[in-house]
Structure formats: C-alpha cells, structure tokens
Amino acid sequence: MVIERTNSEIIMRIPSFVNFEEVQRMIDLMTYKEATARSWATQEDVNDIARESKKGWWQANRERFIK
C-alpha cells in the first residue's frame, strides 16, 4: 500500500489482491467522514432529525400496516 499526501488530498494506492468488500467498507467510512467533517450538528440534532423523519414515514405509511 502506498499513501501520499499532497496540499489538497491524500492518495491511497491499494493492491488489487486486497478484499474489495473490505476496501468498499473503508471507502464508505471515508465518504461519511468527508460528509460530516465540517458539520456543527450534535448527536442530539441528528437524533431529532431521525425521529422526525421516522414519525413522518409512519404517518404516511400507517394504513399499509394497520388495518
């Protein structure tokens, strides 16, 4: 593996024999880290948004499950 740092990015070269699924999991984590790196949201904020979105989904789909 080769890791190179430039002024604007970090470049990783990973051999092709490394398990691709594990590499994908690492990429997913890095994508999450990049997306949240500059967020000022607290865990409480995230929990509130999740609660609200689930509440809206339940209200919209309630009839499908309760008859």
N, C-alpha and C positions, 0 to 999 in steps of 0.2 A: 504494500500500500504506500502511496506517495501523497503527502499533504503539503500543499503550497499556499502561502498566504500572500496576497497582493494588497495594494492600498484599499481596494474596494470589495474583495471577496476572498473566500477560502475555497481552494480547489482540491478535491479528493479524487484520486485515481485508485480504483479497487480492482484487483484481478478478477477475471471472468469466472474463475472456479469458485468464488465465494457464493454461498447460497443466495439466490436472487430474492427470495421471500424475506430473508433477514435484512438484506440491503433495502428493500422496499419499506420495511418497518422503520428502519433508520431514516429514510427519506421522509416518511410520513411524520416522524417526530420532528425532524428539522423544519419541515413545512409549518407545523404547528408553532414551533419556537419562533420562526420568522414572522408568522402572522400575529403573534401575541407579544412580541418583543417590546413594542412601543405602546402597549395598551396600559391605560391607567385604571382599568376595571379591577375591582376587588373580587374575591371569590364570592362574596355576598351579592355583588352585582350580577355575576354570572348565574348564581343560583336563582335570583329573582327572574331573570330573563328566561331561564329554563322552565321555571314554574309557570310563568305566564304563557309560554308557548305550548306547554302541555295542557294547560287549562283551556286554551283556545281550541286545540286539537280535539280535546274531549267533548267540548260543547258542539263542535261541528260534526263529530262522528258518533255521538252518543246513541242515536237511533239505530245504528248498524249493529250495536252490541246488546242493547236492552230493548226487548220487545214486549 
